[in-house]
Amino acid sequence: MNAKYSILLIIPLVFLNCKPQNTSLYVGTYTNGESEGIYKFDFNTKTGELTNKQLAVATANPSFIAFSPNKKYLYAVGEGETSAVTAFNVNEDGKLVFINSESSNGNGPCHVTVNEFGKKAVVSNYGGGTVSIYSINENGSLETANQTFNHNEEGENPAHAHSSQFHKDNLFVSDLGRNRLYQYKLADGIYKIESNSIINIEENPGPRHFSISKNGDFIYIINEYGGSITTIKKTDTGFKQIDFDSTLGENYKGENKCADIHLSEDERFLYGSNRGENTIAVFKRNTETGMIDKIQNISVHGNWPRNFTIDPTGKFLLVANERSENISVFSIDNSTGKLKFLHDIKTPSPVCLLF
C-alpha cells in the first residue's frame, strides 16, 4: 500500500481514539431549594469530568431514580404532597418525558428499583412503612400497584421501609424502623412473605440500604444508626450473619448516619457512605468467604453524602453531597480499590446518582 494512503487511514483512527467517551449521568434531587427536578450531566469516562448540566425534567422531589434494564425508561419516586412514583421516557437527547404516575400507597417514598426483566417495579415508603409492587407495560408505563405490604404492627415501633431489591424470585426489603430485612418470594405470579427478617438484627442499628452479590450468596447491609455493615451469608436452610464491621474511622467520635452501599463490578471491593464523618468507607472483600476488611476512609469533600455510584467503566466513583450541594468525583485504583479525589461540581440538593 502507498505510504500516503496508509497515513490517511491512520489519521482518522488516531482522532477516533482521542475522542472523549461521554455517557449520561442523571441526578435526583430535593426541590425545596433551587432545584427544579432531575438533572443530566455528560460524564467523560476517560477523565471523570462532568459537563453540560441541564434540566432533564421538572418534577417534585425526585429523591430516588432507577432505569429500566434497557435504559429506555426512568422511574422516580416523588416525596411531594402527593406521594407517587412516575415513569419517564428517555429521549435520544437525554431529556425525560412524562409517561404516567401512580400512587406509592404510603407517605415518603424514598426508593424505587426495577427487576432484571423490566417487568416489575417496587417502591419503598419510609413514612408509611409500606412497600408497593407495580407491573410495567411494554411502553414503560406503570400499572396501579397490584400488591402493597404494610410492615406496621400494633404496639411496635413504626415501620420505615427504606430500600428494596429483586433477586431472581426473591424480593428483599430493608426496614429501618423495624430493624429487619424482609424476604418475599414469587409464587403463582404474586409475592408472598417468606420471612419477616432473614436474620435476627440485634439492638437498633437501623438497616437502610443493602448490596447483594451476583450469585445471591451474600448480602451486605449498611446500618444508618449503627455506623456499620452487617454481612449475611446464604445457607442450606436460610441465612446467617457472618461479619459485622464499623464504617467509621478509629478516631471519629461525632454523630453519624450511614446512607448508601455498593459492591464493585468485580465484587472485590465494597463501598459505604458516612453522613457526619462525611467519608466513603472502602472495604476489601474476599470473594470466596464474603468477609470484608476496611482499608480506607476518605473525605467526600462535601457534606452529607446521601448516595453514590460507580461509573460504567468501574474507574470512577461519584458522590452526591446533599447539604454542600456538590457532586464529588474519585478515581478507583483497580488493584487496591482505594479512592483518590479528583474534583467536584456544584449542583442543587443532589441525593441520587444514576448512570
Residue pairs with C-beta under 8 A, 6 or more apart in sequence:
20 44
20 46
20 47
21 44
21 45
21 46
22 42
22 43
22 44
22 45
23 42
23 43
23 45
23 311
23 312
23 355
24 40
24 41
24 42
24 43
24 94
24 355
25 40
25 41
25 42
25 43
25 50
25 318
25 353
25 354
25 355
26 38
26 39
26 40
26 56
26 65
26 74
26 353
26 354
26 355
27 38
27 39
27 40
27 41
27 320
27 327
27 347
27 350
27 352
27 353
27 354
28 38
28 62
28 63
28 64
28 65
28 76
28 307
28 350
28 351
28 352
28 353
28 354
29 35
29 37
29 38
29 39
29 61
29 62
29 63
29 347
29 348
29 349
29 350
29 351
29 352
30 61
30 63
30 79
30 322
30 349
30 351
31 37
31 59
31 60
31 61
31 62
31 349
32 61
32 349
33 348
33 349
34 348
34 349
35 348
35 349
36 55
36 58
37 55
37 56
37 57
37 58
37 59
37 60
37 62
38 55
38 56
38 57
38 59
38 62
38 65
38 74
38 76
38 88
38 96
39 53
39 54
39 55
39 56
39 347
40 53
40 54
40 55
40 56
40 94
40 95
41 50
41 51
41 52
41 53
41 345
41 347
42 50
42 51
42 52
43 49
43 50
43 311
43 318
43 355
44 50
44 51
45 311
45 312
45 313
45 315
45 316
48 311
48 315
48 316
48 329
48 331
48 342
48 343
49 329
49 343
50 327
50 329
50 345
53 345
53 347
54 94
56 94
56 95
56 96
57 88
57 95
57 96
57 97
57 98
59 76
59 78
59 86
60 78
60 79
60 80
60 81
61 78
61 79
61 80
62 76
62 77
62 78
62 86
62 352
63 77
63 78
63 79
63 110
63 351
63 352
64 76
64 77
64 109
64 110
64 111
64 112
64 307
64 351
64 352
65 74
65 75
65 76
65 77
65 112
65 352
65 354
66 74
66 75
66 76
66 112
66 113
66 114
66 121
66 354
67 73
67 74
67 75
67 90
67 114
67 354
68 74
68 75
68 114
68 118
68 136
68 140
69 114
69 116
69 117
69 118
70 118
71 90
72 89
72 90
72 140
73 87
73 88
73 89
73 90
73 99
73 118
73 136
73 140
74 87
74 88
74 90
74 96
74 354
75 85
75 86
75 87
75 88
75 112
75 114
75 121
75 142
76 85
76 86
76 88
76 112
77 83
77 84
77 85
77 86
77 104
77 109
77 110
77 111
77 112
77 123
78 84
78 85
78 86
78 101
78 109
79 108
79 109
79 110
82 103
83 103
83 104
83 105
83 106
83 107
83 108
83 109
83 125
83 127
83 128
84 101
84 102
84 103
84 104
84 109
85 101
85 102
85 104
85 109
85 112
85 121
85 123
85 132
85 134
85 142
86 98
86 99
86 100
86 101
86 102
87 98
87 99
87 100
87 101
87 136
87 140
87 141
87 142
88 96
88 97
88 98
88 99
89 96
89 97
89 99
89 140
90 96
91 97
99 139
99 140
99 141
99 142
100 141
100 142
101 142
102 134
102 142
102 143
102 144
102 145
103 144
103 145
104 123
104 125
104 128
104 132
104 145
105 123
105 125
105 128
105 130
105 132
105 145
105 148
106 125
106 127
106 128
106 129
106 130
106 132
106 148
106 161
107 125
107 126
107 127
107 128
108 125
108 126
108 127
108 128
109 123
109 124
109 125
109 126
110 124
110 125
110 126
110 162
110 163
111 123
111 124
111 161
111 162
111 163
111 164
111 209
112 121
112 122
112 123
112 124
113 121
113 122
113 163
113 164
113 165
113 166
114 120
114 121
114 136
114 166
115 121
115 122
115 166
116 166
118 136
119 135
119 136
120 133
120 134
120 135
120 136
120 166
121 133
121 134
121 136
121 142
122 131
122 132
122 133
122 134
122 164
122 166
122 171
122 173
123 131
123 132
123 134
123 145
123 164
124 131
124 161
124 162
124 163
124 164
124 173
124 174
125 131
125 132
125 161
126 160
126 161
126 162
126 176
127 160
128 150
128 161
129 150
129 151
129 152
129 158
129 159
129 160
129 161
129 175
129 177
129 178
130 148
130 149
130 150
130 151
130 152
130 159
130 161
131 148
131 149
131 151
131 161
131 164
131 173
132 145
132 147
132 148
132 149
133 145
133 146
133 147
133 148
133 171
133 191
134 142
134 143
134 144
134 145
134 146
135 142
135 143
135 146
136 142
136 143
137 143
146 190
147 190
147 191
149 173
149 182
149 184
149 191
149 193
150 159
151 159
151 161
151 173
151 175
151 177
151 178
151 180
151 182
152 158
152 159
153 159
153 178
156 178
157 177
157 178
158 177
159 175
159 177
159 178
160 175
160 176
160 177
160 178
161 173
161 174
161 175
161 176
161 177
162 174
162 175
162 176
162 207
162 208
162 209
162 224
163 173
163 174
163 208
163 209
163 210
164 171
164 172
164 173
164 174
165 171
165 172
165 210
165 212
167 212
167 216
168 216
169 185
169 186
170 183
170 184
170 185
170 186
170 194
170 216
171 183
171 184
171 185
171 186
171 191
172 181
172 182
172 183
172 184
172 198
172 210
172 212
172 219
173 181
173 182
173 184
174 180
174 181
174 182
174 207
174 208
174 209
174 210
174 221
175 181
175 182
175 207
176 206
176 207
176 208
176 224
178 197
179 197
179 201
179 203
179 204
179 205
179 206
179 207
180 196
180 197
180 201
180 207
181 197
181 198
181 199
181 201
181 207
181 210
181 219
181 221
181 232
182 193
182 195
182 196
182 197
182 198
183 193
183 194
183 195
183 198
184 191
184 192
184 193
184 194
185 191
185 192
185 194
195 238
198 219
198 232
198 238
198 239
199 230
199 232
199 239
199 240
199 241
201 207
201 230
203 226
204 225
204 226
205 223
205 224
205 225
205 226
205 228
205 230
206 223
206 224
206 225
206 226
207 221
207 222
207 223
207 224
207 230
208 221
208 222
208 223
208 224
208 258
208 259
209 221
209 222
209 259
209 260
209 261
210 219
210 220
210 221
210 222
210 261
211 219
211 220
211 261
211 262
211 263
211 270
212 218
212 219
212 220
213 219
213 263
213 267
213 290
214 267
216 234
217 233
217 234
217 290
218 231
218 232
218 233
218 234
218 290
219 231
219 232
219 234
219 239
220 229
220 230
220 231
220 232
220 261
220 263
220 270
220 292
221 229
221 230
221 232
221 261
222 228
222 229
222 247
222 258
222 259
222 260
222 261
222 272
222 273
223 229
223 230
223 258
224 257
224 258
224 259
225 257
226 258
227 246
227 247
227 248
227 256
227 258
227 274
228 244
228 245
228 246
228 247
228 258
229 243
229 244
229 245
229 247
229 261
229 270
229 272
229 283
229 292
230 241
230 243
230 244
231 241
231 242
231 243
231 244
231 245
231 290
231 291
231 292
232 239
232 240
232 241
232 242
233 239
233 240
233 241
233 242
233 290
242 289
242 290
242 291
243 290
243 291
243 292
245 283
245 292
245 293
245 294
246 294
247 256
247 258
247 272
247 274
247 281
247 294
247 297
248 256
248 274
248 277
248 279
248 281
248 297
249 277
249 279
249 297
252 277
252 297
254 276
254 277
255 276
256 274
256 275
256 276
256 277
257 274
257 275
257 276
258 272
258 273
258 274
258 275
259 273
259 274
259 275
259 305
259 306
259 307
260 272
260 273
260 305
260 306
260 307
260 308
261 270
261 271
261 272
261 273
262 270
262 271
262 308
262 309
262 310
263 269
263 270
263 271
263 285
264 270
264 271
264 310
264 314
264 332
264 337
265 310
265 314
266 314
267 285
267 287
268 284
268 285
268 287
268 337
269 282
269 283
269 284
269 285
269 332
269 337
270 282
270 283
270 285
270 292
271 280
271 281
271 282
271 283
271 308
271 310
271 317
272 280
272 281
272 283
273 279
273 280
273 281
273 300
273 305
273 306
273 307
273 308
273 319
274 280
274 281
274 297
274 305
275 304
275 305
275 306
277 297
278 299
278 300
278 302
278 303
278 304
278 305
278 321
279 297
279 298
279 299
279 300
279 305
280 296
280 297
280 298
280 300
280 305
280 308
280 317
280 319
280 330
280 339
281 294
281 296
281 297
282 294
282 295
282 296
282 297
282 298
282 337
282 338
282 339
283 292
283 293
283 294
283 295
284 292
284 293
284 295
284 336
284 337
285 291
285 292
286 292
295 336
295 337
295 338
296 338
296 339
298 330
298 338
298 339
298 341
299 341
300 319
300 321
300 328
301 321
301 326
301 328
301 341
301 344
302 319
302 321
302 323
302 324
302 326
302 328
302 344
303 321
303 322
303 323
303 324
304 321
304 322
304 323
304 324
305 319
305 320
305 321
305 322
305 328
306 320
306 321
306 322
306 350
306 351
306 352
307 319
307 320
307 350
307 351
307 352
307 353
308 317
308 318
308 319
308 320
308 353
309 317
309 318
309 353
309 354
309 355
310 316
310 317
310 318
310 332
311 317
311 318
311 355
312 355
314 332
314 334
315 331
315 332
315 334
316 329
316 330
316 331
316 332
316 342
317 329
317 330
317 332
317 339
318 327
318 328
318 329
318 330
318 353
319 327
319 328
319 330
319 353
320 327
320 350
320 351
320 352
320 353
321 327
321 328
321 344
321 350
322 349
322 350
322 351
325 346
325 347
325 348
325 349
325 350
326 344
326 345
326 346
326 347
326 350
327 344
327 345
327 347
327 350
327 353
328 341
328 343
328 344
329 341
329 342
329 343
329 344
329 345
330 339
330 340
330 341
330 342
331 339
331 340
331 342
332 338
332 339
333 339
333 340
